[in-house]
């Protein structure tokens, strides 16, 4: 089976993007340390007969004019709010604590680990043979405690969360063992050697932070002269690690439709092709968002029958490569 995915540090991605922009400096001008403070939309900006330009006011007093504004400014998107585009959203009343952690010893660190605790999931994502990234979703009260801990206590809490047997159920473990044995008997190639999560020893300097969790979705991704991508259009729980992938999918789709419009000599800000982008991405994003929300609610319950069913379901999925490949293919679109 091909690699399911890759964990890439944000600095690496931004450095690569900056290098690409530098290579295109003859065609692209980047305004660093600039901030948009307002937008003047054509009146009416929903009409094909309106002005072809949007005016963008910058904090330094400059103004820019463009046929198309792409809102990639996050979950609190000013572009979305200024254009009057509504959202459906709710809070999970959970907070994600993130950090960069050094492993106790170098290892072939190529597996992402996730454990579902009563307070929420904790995940350890590989960065290198010696470093991993932490995402710990928990209650606001517990998150506050984690942020106040000294480094040593925080490391102890992380290791305990992965290794402690406090929330262990003998019955559910026995049922899982029986399922694994049955799968091994019926399909010997479907099982794999059990692996254990690594322990961590140090906290990266100033790497600990937190952000609130919730779900949000713009009721429309486009209007005349404006398109939303990434978190400006949708926001999901990080438990499935799909937020940034959805954003990359938006970019690929929008580039495709804008390139086609440019080739055909069309106005880039026209809803004629922007709506094609919206339809394509909503058909992909909405089912994925619903699945992630369902998983979040499924793993938020402590009822033994549901815990048993989800455990057996995960193990059965892991034992069926064709099913895993279908899930991976859907998530990568």
C-alpha positions, 0 to 999 in steps of 0.5 A, a space after each residue: 500500500 502507498 503511504 497514506 500521507 505526509 506530515 509537513 511542518 508549516 515552515 517548510 510549506 511556507 518556505 517552498 511557497 515563498 521560493 516559488 513566488 520569488 521564481 515568479 517575481 516577473 509576474 507576481 508581486 507580493 506585498 509583505 507586511 500589508 493588511 487589508 482593512 476594507 473592501 469596496 464591492 461593485 454595486 451590485 457586485 452580484 450582477 454581471 453588468 456591475 463594475 468589473 473591479 473590487 477596490 481593496 483598501 490597505 492599512 498604509 492607505 494604498 488601494 488595489 483594484 482587481 477583478 477577483 478577490 480570493 478569500 484565504 484569510 481563515 475562519 474569521 475571514 474579513 473577505 467573507 464577512 465584507 461580502 455578506 456571505 453567511 456561515 453555518 457554525 457551532 462550537 465543540 466546546 473543546 480546545 486543541 493544545 498543540 506543541 512540538 515534542 522531542 522523542 526520548 530516542 531516535 526511531 523510524 518515526 513514520 507512524 501517526 498515533 492517535 488515542 481517544 480519551 474521555 476528554 477528547 483525542 490526542 495525536 502525535 504526528 511524526 516530523 522527523 526521526 527525533 521530533 513529532 507534533 502534538 495535537 491534544 483535543 480536550 476540555 477548556 479547563 484541562 487545556 488551561 491546566 496543560 498550558 500552565 504546566 511547566 515543561 517537565 509536567 507537560 511531558 509527563 502528562 503527554 506520556 501518561 495520556 498515551 501509555 496509561 491504562 486508566 481508561 483501559 477496558 478488559 472486555 473491549 480489549 478481549 473482543 478486539 483480540 478475538 477479531 484480530 485472531 479471526 482476521 489473521 485466520 481468514 486472511 493472514 496477510 491482513 494483519 500486521 505486527 503491533 506497534 507501540 507509540 514512542 515516548 517524548 522527552 522534551 518540549 520544543 521552545 515556545 511551541 505550546 499553544 491552543 485554539 478553540 475547536 468547532 465546525 463552520 461552513 460558508 453557505 456559498 463559496 463564491 459571488 460575483 468577484 469573490 471566491 473563498 478557499 480553505 478555512 474561510 470556506 470551511 472549518 473542521 475538527 482536527 481529529 481526521 487531519 483533513 482541514 489543510 487537505 480540504 484547503 489544498 483541494 480548494 486551491 487545485 479546483 479553483 486553479 483549474 477553473 480559473 485557468 480554463 476561464 483565462 484560456 477561453 478569454 473569460 472574465 476571471 471574476 464571473 460567477 459563470 466558472 466560479 460556480 463550477 468551482 463551488 459545486 465541485 468543492 461542496 460536493 467533496 467537502 460536505 460529505 467529508 465534513 459530515 463524516 468528521 463531525 460524526 466521528 467526533 460525536 462517536 468518539 465523544 461518547 463513553 457508552 460501552 456498546 458504542 465504544 465496543 462497536 467503534 473499536 471493532 469497526 476500526 480494527 476491521 477497517 485496518 484488516 481490509 486493505 481495499 476498504 482502507 484504500 477507498 477511504 484514503 482515495 476519498 479523503 485525498 480528493 
